[in-house]
Every structure is written in structure tokens, then in C-alpha cells.
Amino acid sequence: MLLNAPFASPAGAAGAICLTALSWINLEMFVRRHVYPAFIKKENSLDFGIEVRSWSRGASTFTCIVAIVLTVSGCAGADDAPATRSVGTLRFIGEQRIAYRKDFEATTVGGISGIDYNPTSQTWALISDDRSDINPARLYTATLAYDMGKFSSITLLGTTFLRQEDGTVYPNRQRHATQGGEIPDFEAVRFDPIDGSVWYASEGDRALAHDPFVKQATRAGSYMSRLPVPAMFKMFPTQDVGSRNNLTFEGLTFARDGRSIWVSMEGPIYQDGSVPTPVYGAVSRITQYDRSGKMLRQVAYPIDAIPSPPAAGKLADNGVSEMLAVDDHRFLMVERAAVQGPDSVYANYIRIYEMDISGATDISSIQSLRNRNYVPTRKRLVLDLNQLNLPRLDNIEGIAWGPKLANGNDSLVLVSDDNFNPAQVTQFLAFEVLPK
């Protein structure tokens, strides 16, 4: 929960100011002048350019302040949301890479499984899925230099270690055996469009009955809140029900107005049927939560069959590796397939679809989708990245909107997870979004 305790608005916070007429910069100025004086505790953020403040009355941080101001003013809503986007297709701008196992601030960079852009600080968040085996679970901040003609460089700026509820860093398996806690497997990261905090998703660990989770943190990495995990997504080590290992919370995106958050499963839960094969596809549950964690809606996304069969005795899979809101009913979905050849090397097949939830059945009350009648979401192919004929197409796991380009079009950036494997690369792909 973001609002953890009752709170009486401070004197002077209620006024005749209509926040729909204010920019977010003016909102921040208003909060600093009229609301901050009521609170006393300050928490410094790292490398993000804005302080996150909290108070000693049991409430949350800047989210709560903004929520109070919005509520008091009666002006909260979609008017403050970014303009509606349009996605026709994508034009490739360029690629940059981070060197394998690059050393930065006494950490090893790699396993980048999520990315997001902060337009206020003009910096990017890059989250690693290192399960605290090499260094404690963390995210990096960076700048990406690109324009309509080229992608010039990536510059790492800082490292933030994400922390558990008790303030400690996340443990690896060895430390967990003696100290407890949750073993991380971070797969997605998003900046909160209302308060600028950080939300991130982790896939859990079925062998240890660690459920997947979505948590909110300050930009310094301190714990703020977590979403409740619906029973259907819980992990059961000895029963074929609930989430499959490594096929859980893989994607994360805020709705356009910032009032809700969507979470995508990489693959089907046991109750919904088998994982994709080269012959048959599967289904992923995409769930919308309000900011308190209440489930608002859930839809079924059809995952493609694996696009190519593996070599004899080898492995292959396909699933949803990330999602990104376009508007109130459309989302970009990254489907990532990996197919093992006779040399055991994986070939990646990456497709970006636009999912439309209009008319899709709310499946939140359907415990199993096997042999059930329901309307899945629709999807349209935006780009098959294999058609770009890049020298290398790796394990794409992150997607984020970037800054507007000089012609006013949106930009989009993808990032790959190298799994700390020398045979893979950490690649960043920048695109211009060509509207319909």
C-alpha cells in the first residue's frame, strides 16, 4: 500500500489551484512550498537529480505527498498523462554495447534485463538480474546519446543497490541458507510517473517457494511497498499449479495516467496449459493493478509457437519478455524465443507486437483457461527484429520509451540480457517510432 496511515492535509495545501493547469515542474514547486514544511525527514537519492522526501507519520514518500495534493485539488487524472502515442512501425537508428563483464564502481555490469527512461533527469535505469551471486542485486543509471542519424554512446553514471524490507541487500543462495530473505531475479524496472520512485519485478524461485513479486523503492534503493501476489501466481515446489519457475513476472508498465500498473507473465501458469512448442503457442496472463495492489483486470495474451524447432535433443522456448504501454488499451509486447542448435548455441527470434485489450475477456476470476471460452487480446506485428539482419541479435529483455527526436517522433530503446555469458552481448538498440 502506498498510503500506509491516515493523514490530515496540512494547512495551506488546499487552495484554488487546479493542478490540471500545472506542469509537473509547477506541481513539484507547489509541493515544496505548501506541503514539505509539514514533514521532517529527508532521504537522499543517488544519481537521479531529485531528492525523495519522507516523513515520520507512517505514510509513504513523495507518492503520498503528490497523491494528497492531487486529491485535495480535485484535479488528478488523465490530463496530466503524456500525450497519446501512435505506433505504426519502427526505423532502426543504431546499436551500442557494453563490454562483457565491464567493471564499474566495484561491480560487474551484465544481466541487464530491464530499462526505463526518466525524462526529468534525462537518465536511464538499467536493472541487472544478477541474483546477488556476483554483486548484490542492483540497478545502474546511465545516459544514452543518440539522435535521428546515429547511436553514439552509453555512459554509466551510478550504481544503486536495491534493498529488502529490513534495509539489507538481497542475498544469494548461500547467504539465504543462513540469513533468510528473498533471492532476487529482477526482470523489469519502471520509474513511477507520479512520484519518480522505482518499481521492479522479480521472478521468484520455485524450488524455494519464493513467490514472484513487484516492489516499489525510493530512488536510493530503499524499500517502500509491494503488490500482493494473487494466489494463482504463487510458487509450489512439489505441485504442478501456480507459476512455473523462470516464467513469471517478466514485464512491467504503468498505465498512461500512472494510476495503475500492468504486469505480464513470461509464460502460462500450470492451470492454463503447456508452454509453447514449435507447433503450438500458449497464453500469458496480463494483469492490471491499482496503486494499492487491488487487481483491476486480467486478460489473456496469445504467445506464438516457437518459430523454429531446436536441433535433436536440444532446447527451445518462447515467451513475453517485456511490455510497454502505448495508450489506454494498446501495449507493445516483446516476444523473445531462443532456439538451441546442434552446437548448443542459441539463436534468438525477437518480435515486437502491439497488443490491443479492447474487447478481451476479463479472466481474473477464471482459475484455469483450459477448455474455457474467452476472448483473448488481439495483436499486430510491429517489427520482426530478425528482418533487420543485424550482425548479432541477442536476448532482448527490456524496452522503454526514450526522448522525442528532432522531428517530434518518439524514440524507443531495447536492451539484451547477456546472462553473464561470454558467448552473448549486452546490446542497446535505438529506434525511431513511425506513427500510423
C-alpha positions in Angstrom: 0.0 0.0 0.0 1.3 3.5 -0.8 -0.8 5.2 1.8 0.0 3.3 5.0 -1.7 5.6 7.5 -4.5 8.2 7.7 -3.2 11.7 7.1 -4.8 15.1 7.5 -3.8 17.5 4.8 -1.6 20.4 6.1 -2.9 23.9 6.4 -2.5 25.7 3.1 -2.3 22.6 1.0 -5.9 23.1 -0.1 -6.3 26.0 -2.4 -7.9 27.2 -5.5 -5.1 25.9 -7.7 -6.2 23.4 -10.3 -3.3 21.0 -10.9 -4.6 20.1 -14.4 -3.4 23.5 -15.4 0.0 23.0 -13.9 3.1 21.3 -15.3 4.8 18.6 -13.2 7.5 21.2 -12.6 4.9 23.6 -11.1 3.5 20.7 -9.1 6.8 20.0 -7.6 7.2 23.7 -6.7 3.8 23.7 -5.2 4.5 20.6 -3.0 7.8 22.1 -1.9 6.2 25.4 -0.8 3.0 24.2 0.7 3.4 20.5 1.8 7.0 19.8 2.6 7.1 22.1 5.6 4.7 19.6 7.4 7.3 16.8 7.2 10.7 16.5 8.7 12.7 13.5 7.5 14.8 13.7 4.4 16.2 10.8 2.4 18.8 11.4 -0.3 18.6 9.8 -3.6 21.5 8.6 -5.7 22.3 9.8 -9.3 18.8 10.8 -10.2 18.8 14.5 -9.7 15.8 14.9 -7.4 15.5 14.3 -3.7 13.0 11.9 -2.4 11.5 13.0 0.9 9.5 11.2 3.5 8.1 11.8 7.0 7.7 10.3 10.4 3.9 9.9 10.4 3.9 6.3 8.9 3.0 7.4 5.4 5.0 6.7 2.3 7.3 9.1 0.4 6.7 11.7 -2.4 4.0 9.4 -3.8 1.8 10.2 -0.8 2.5 13.9 -1.0 1.6 14.1 -4.6 -1.5 11.9 -4.0 -2.6 14.2 -1.2 -2.2 17.3 -3.4 -4.0 15.8 -6.3 -6.9 14.6 -4.1 -7.2 17.9 -2.3 -7.1 19.9 -5.5 -9.7 17.6 -7.2 -7.7 17.8 -10.4 -6.0 14.4 -10.7 -6.4 12.4 -13.9 -5.5 11.8 -17.5 -5.0 15.5 -18.2 -1.6 15.1 -16.6 -0.7 12.0 -18.6 1.6 12.1 -21.5 0.1 12.6 -25.0 -1.3 9.6 -26.7 1.2 7.8 -28.8 0.9 6.1 -32.1 3.0 3.2 -33.3 3.0 2.2 -37.0 6.4 0.6 -37.4 10.0 1.2 -36.2 13.0 2.6 -38.0 16.4 1.3 -36.8 18.8 4.1 -35.7 21.8 2.2 -34.3 23.4 0.0 -31.8 25.7 0.3 -28.8 27.1 -2.4 -26.5 28.5 -2.6 -23.0 31.7 -4.7 -22.8 31.4 -8.2 -21.3 31.8 -8.1 -17.5 32.6 -4.4 -17.6 33.9 -3.2 -14.2 32.0 -0.2 -12.8 32.1 1.1 -9.3 33.4 -2.2 -8.0 30.6 -4.2 -9.6 30.4 -6.4 -12.7 28.0 -5.0 -15.3 25.8 -7.6 -17.1 22.5 -9.4 -17.0 20.6 -6.2 -18.0 17.0 -7.4 -18.1 15.1 -4.1 -17.8 15.4 -0.5 -18.9 13.4 2.7 -18.4 13.9 6.5 -19.1 13.5 9.3 -16.6 12.6 12.5 -18.6 13.2 14.7 -15.6 16.8 13.8 -15.1 17.3 12.6 -18.8 18.9 9.4 -17.4 18.1 5.7 -17.9 17.7 3.0 -15.3 19.2 -0.4 -16.2 18.3 -3.3 -13.8 20.5 -6.4 -13.6 19.2 -9.9 -12.9 22.4 -10.9 -11.1 20.9 -13.0 -8.2 23.4 -11.4 -5.9 25.9 -14.1 -7.0 28.5 -11.6 -8.4 27.4 -8.4 -6.5 24.3 -7.5 -4.5 21.2 -7.1 -6.7 21.3 -3.6 -8.3 20.4 -1.2 -11.0 22.6 1.3 -12.9 21.9 4.8 -14.1 23.2 5.8 -17.5 22.9 8.3 -20.3 22.4 7.1 -23.9 23.4 9.5 -26.7 21.5 9.1 -29.9 19.7 11.2 -32.5 17.8 10.5 -35.7 21.0 9.6 -37.5 23.1 7.6 -35.1 23.5 6.0 -31.7 26.8 7.4 -30.4 27.5 6.2 -26.9 26.4 4.8 -23.5 27.8 6.3 -20.3 27.3 4.7 -16.9 26.7 7.2 -14.1 26.0 5.3 -10.9 25.0 2.1 -9.1 22.1 1.6 -6.7 21.8 -1.5 -4.6 18.1 -2.4 -4.0 17.2 -3.3 -0.5 14.7 -5.6 1.3 12.1 -4.5 3.8 14.7 -4.7 6.7 17.2 -2.5 4.8 19.6 -5.2 3.9 20.7 -6.0 0.3 19.2 -9.1 -1.3 21.0 -12.4 -0.5 22.3 -15.0 -2.9 21.5 -18.7 -2.2 24.4 -19.2 0.1 23.6 -16.2 2.3 19.9 -17.1 2.1 20.6 -20.5 3.7 21.9 -18.9 6.8 20.3 -15.4 6.9 17.0 -15.9 5.1 15.4 -13.2 2.9 14.3 -13.3 -0.7 16.7 -14.3 -3.5 16.3 -11.7 -6.4 15.8 -12.4 -10.0 15.0 -8.9 -11.3 13.4 -8.7 -14.8 11.8 -5.3 -15.2 12.1 -1.7 -13.9 9.9 1.4 -14.3 10.0 4.9 -13.0 6.8 5.9 -11.3 5.3 8.7 -13.4 3.6 10.3 -10.4 6.4 10.4 -7.8 9.5 9.3 -9.6 10.2 6.3 -7.4 11.3 3.0 -8.8 9.2 -0.2 -9.3 10.8 -3.5 -10.2 9.7 -7.1 -10.8 11.3 -10.3 -9.7 10.6 -13.9 -10.9 10.9 -15.7 -7.6 12.3 -19.2 -7.1 10.0 -22.2 -7.3 12.4 -24.6 -5.6 12.5 -22.4 -2.5 8.7 -21.5 -2.7 9.7 -17.8 -3.2 6.8 -16.2 -5.0 7.4 -13.6 -7.8 6.9 -10.0 -6.7 6.6 -6.4 -7.7 8.1 -3.9 -5.3 8.4 -0.1 -5.1 11.7 1.5 -3.9 13.0 5.0 -3.4 15.5 6.1 -6.0 18.2 5.4 -3.4 17.0 1.7 -3.4 15.2 1.6 0.0 12.0 -0.4 0.2 8.7 1.4 0.0 5.9 -1.1 -0.8 5.0 -4.3 -2.6 2.0 -5.5 -4.6 0.2 -8.6 -3.2 0.7 -11.7 -5.2 -2.6 -13.3 -6.4 -2.9 -17.0 -5.4 -2.8 -18.2 -9.0 0.8 -16.9 -9.4 2.2 -18.4 -6.2 5.0 -21.0 -6.3 4.6 -24.6 -5.2 7.8 -26.7 -5.4 6.0 -30.1 -5.4 2.8 -29.3 -7.2 2.1 -28.5 -10.8 -0.1 -25.5 -10.0 0.7 -21.8 -10.0 3.7 -20.2 -11.6 6.4 -22.2 -13.5 10.0 -21.5 -12.5 11.5 -18.7 -14.5 8.3 -18.0 -16.4 6.6 -15.5 -14.0 6.7 -11.7 -13.7 8.8 -10.6 -16.6 7.2 -7.4 -17.8 6.0 -4.2 -16.1 4.5 -0.9 -17.3 2.4 1.9 -15.9 -0.9 2.8 -17.5 -0.8 6.1 -19.4 -2.2 8.1 -16.4 0.0 6.5 -13.8 -2.9 5.3 -11.7 -2.4 1.6 -12.4 0.3 -0.8 -13.3 0.3 -3.8 -15.6 2.4 -6.9 -15.0 3.0 -9.6 -17.7 3.8 -13.3 -17.2 6.6 -14.7 -19.4 4.6 -17.9 -19.9 1.5 -19.8 -18.8 0.7 -20.9 -15.3 0.3 -24.6 -14.9 -3.5 -24.4 -14.8 -3.6 -22.7 -18.2 -1.8 -25.4 -20.2 1.6 -26.2 -21.7 4.4 -23.9 -22.6 4.9 -23.0 -26.3 6.2 -25.7 -28.7 7.3 -25.4 -32.4 3.7 -26.5 -33.2 1.5 -24.8 -30.6 1.5 -21.4 -28.9 0.5 -20.7 -25.3 -1.2 -18.0 -23.2 0.2 -15.4 -20.8 -1.9 -13.6 -18.2 -1.5 -9.8 -18.2 -2.8 -8.2 -15.0 -3.7 -4.7 -14.2 -3.4 -3.5 -10.5 -4.3 -0.2 -8.9 -1.7 1.6 -6.9 -2.8 -0.1 -3.7 -2.4 -3.6 -5.3 -6.0 -4.4 -6.0 -6.4 -6.4 -9.1 -8.5 -4.4 -11.6 -8.4 -6.6 -14.7 -6.7 -9.6 -16.3 -6.5 -10.5 -19.9 -5.1 -13.4 -21.9 -2.3 -12.7 -24.4 -1.7 -15.4 -27.1 2.0 -16.3 -27.3 3.3 -17.5 -30.7 4.6 -21.0 -31.2 8.4 -21.3 -31.2 9.4 -20.0 -34.6 11.9 -22.8 -35.4 12.5 -26.3 -34.0 15.6 -27.0 -32.0 18.3 -29.5 -33.0 17.8 -33.0 -31.9 18.0 -33.3 -28.1 18.3 -29.5 -27.7 16.1 -26.9 -26.1 13.9 -24.0 -27.3 11.3 -21.7 -25.7 9.3 -18.6 -26.4 7.7 -16.1 -24.1 6.8 -12.5 -23.2 10.0 -10.7 -22.1 8.6 -7.2 -21.6 5.6 -4.9 -22.2 5.2 -1.1 -22.6 2.0 0.9 -22.6 1.2 2.9 -25.7 -2.2 4.3 -24.6 -5.2 3.1 -22.5 -5.7 -0.1 -24.4 -2.7 -0.8 -26.5 0.7 -2.1 -25.4 4.0 -3.1 -27.1 4.8 -6.7 -26.3 8.3 -8.2 -26.8 8.2 -11.9 -27.6 11.6 -13.5 -27.3 12.3 -17.0 -28.5 15.6 -18.9 -28.0 16.3 -22.0 -30.1 19.3 -24.2 -29.5 21.3 -25.5 -32.5 23.4 -28.7 -32.7 26.4 -26.8 -31.3 24.2 -25.8 -28.2 24.4 -22.2 -29.2 21.1 -20.3 -29.0 19.6 -18.4 -31.9 17.2 -15.6 -30.8 14.0 -14.7 -32.5 12.6 -11.3 -31.4 9.3 -9.9 -32.4 7.5 -6.7 -31.2 3.7 -6.8 -31.3 1.1 -4.2 -30.5 -1.4 -5.8 -28.1 -5.0 -4.4 -28.0 -7.0 -5.3 -25.0 -10.2 -3.8 -26.3 -13.0 -6.4 -26.2 -10.8 -9.0 -24.4 -12.4 -11.1 -21.6 -11.6 -10.2 -18.0 -10.2 -13.6 -17.0 -9.3 -12.7 -13.4 -12.0 -15.0 -12.0 -11.2 -17.9 -14.3 -8.9 -20.3 -12.4 -8.0 -22.3 -15.5 -8.1 -21.3 -19.1 -8.1 -24.9 -20.4 -11.2 -25.7 -22.4 -12.8 -22.4 -21.4 -14.4 -19.9 -23.7 -12.9 -16.4 -23.6 -11.8 -13.7 -25.9 -8.0 -13.1 -25.9 -6.3 -9.9 -26.7 -5.6 -9.0 -30.3 -2.1 -8.4 -31.5 -0.4 -6.8 -34.6 3.2 -7.4 -35.6 5.1 -4.1 -35.4 8.6 -5.4 -36.2 10.4 -8.7 -36.6 13.9 -7.8 -35.5 15.4 -10.8 -37.3 14.5 -9.0 -40.6 16.9 -6.2 -39.7 19.8 -8.5 -40.5 21.9 -7.2 -37.6 25.4 -8.8 -37.1 24.1 -10.1 -33.8 20.6 -10.3 -32.3 20.8 -11.3 -28.6 18.4 -12.0 -25.8 16.2 -8.8 -25.8 14.5 -8.4 -22.4 13.9 -4.6 -22.0 12.0 -1.9 -23.9 11.4 1.7 -23.0 10.3 5.0 -24.5 13.1 7.5 -24.9 13.1 11.2 -25.5 11.4 12.8 -28.5 13.5 13.0 -31.7 14.2 16.2 -33.6 11.2 15.6 -35.9 8.8 15.2 -32.9 8.6 11.4 -33.3 9.0 9.1 -30.3 12.1 7.0 -29.8 12.3 3.5 -28.4 15.3 1.6 -26.9 15.7 -2.2 -26.5 18.3 -3.9 -24.3 19.5 -7.5 -24.2 20.4 -9.7 -21.2 23.8 -11.4 -21.7 23.3 -13.7 -18.8 26.9 -13.0 -17.8 27.8 -15.4 -20.6 30.9 -14.7 -22.8 29.0 -16.0 -25.8 26.4 -13.3 -25.5 26.4 -9.5 -25.6 24.7 -6.6 -23.8 23.3 -4.6 -26.8 21.2 -1.5 -26.9 19.1 -0.9 -30.0 17.6 2.6 -30.7 14.6 3.1 -32.9 12.5 5.9 -34.3 8.8 5.3 -33.9 6.9 5.9 -37.1 3.3 6.7 -36.3 0.3 5.2 -38.1 
